[in-house]
Amino acid sequence: MNGSQQCLDLFAKIFLNSGDPVGMERPGYLGAIEAFSLYEPVIHTVPLEDKGLDPIAFESLVKKDLPKFFYGIPNSQNPSGRTYSQENRKAVADILKSTDTVFYEDDAFGELFFDARPRLPVKKFLPDQAVISGSFSKIVAPGMRIGWMYAPKEIIMRFNVVKQAADLHSNFLSQMILYRYLTTNNLDDHIRKITRVYQRKCRLMCDLFDDFLPQIAHTHPEGGMFLSATLPPGISSRVVFDEGVRQKVAVLPGLPFYVDGGGTDTIRLNFSSAPEKQITEGMHRLVQVIRRLGKR
Ligand SMILES: Cc1ncc(COP(=O)(O)O)c(C=O)c1O
């Protein structure tokens, strides 16, 4: 696939017609909201909590709204950085077993576990009713645009048809380069190296929040690239974004990750790309912005 983003588009193309119900986490990955929205479904959401999907809300959605599929990111979710517990994955699979809803498991961050103890995928508990997609973007290079999907045969056969209609095939040169990279480098070593660095940077960001803005609740990622924080009452994420840009510190306001207009008090922060010195400086600027807005 041309990145795992293409899997989202093609999957929606296969499954969704205008007005069809589909489920996803709240907050949800912006790129999936965009990809699905083009097919005009009705998007229903389930709150994503520290240990995964709220099981009661999930069961109610699946049984009442009958979504064609439910899209989730059990590992280091974008935007929250949350990871479903093993029990939550099993509960999600058990609930789906008695329904026709397919589970779309987006595993874009699955290799980026800090503690190297990944949980079993939901697909493991639901082999014939789940698909899983992944990406080389987060572990090799996003510019190569190479992603993959693992799905039951009937779904793959439908996928082949829409993939061919979309672009005939993914770029061969990129795939050859990736093949050469994978066969001449130790990918596991590389992943160990980057996750060690990401873990340090994530901890730094969390510690700075705890030291300077202890009233702010933030997630505690076990992997991935993002964490999210809830702003003190009365401070809008949009205003923090605007003020932050003026101070040259970038955070993403939560709004686009909520299909129902929520997220006005949440921000997403990336800890993987900036060096530690820049993270420290950026967090100090962000702290000043939030403190100043809190005094208004
Ligand atoms: C959760 C998630 N899924 C899929 C993607 C798409 O990645 P790519 O198309 O580069 O594989 C991203 C990109 O950030 C993502 O965060």
The ligand as a Gaussian input file, in Angstrom:
#p B3LYP/6-31G(d) Opt

LIG

0 1
 C       -2.576000       6.122000      13.530000
 C       -2.039000       6.363000      12.164000
 N       -2.422000       5.542000      11.173000
 C       -1.962000       5.701000       9.924000
 C       -1.095000       6.729000       9.621000
 C       -0.640000       6.863000       8.199000
 O        0.719000       6.609000       8.106000
 P        1.416000       6.169000       6.727000
 O        0.450000       6.416000       5.626000
 O        2.620000       7.035000       6.625000
 O        1.722000       4.706000       6.876000
 C       -0.673000       7.618000      10.610000
 C        0.224000       8.728000      10.307000
 O        0.617000       9.482000      11.146000
 C       -1.166000       7.420000      11.932000
 O       -0.821000       8.246000      12.928000

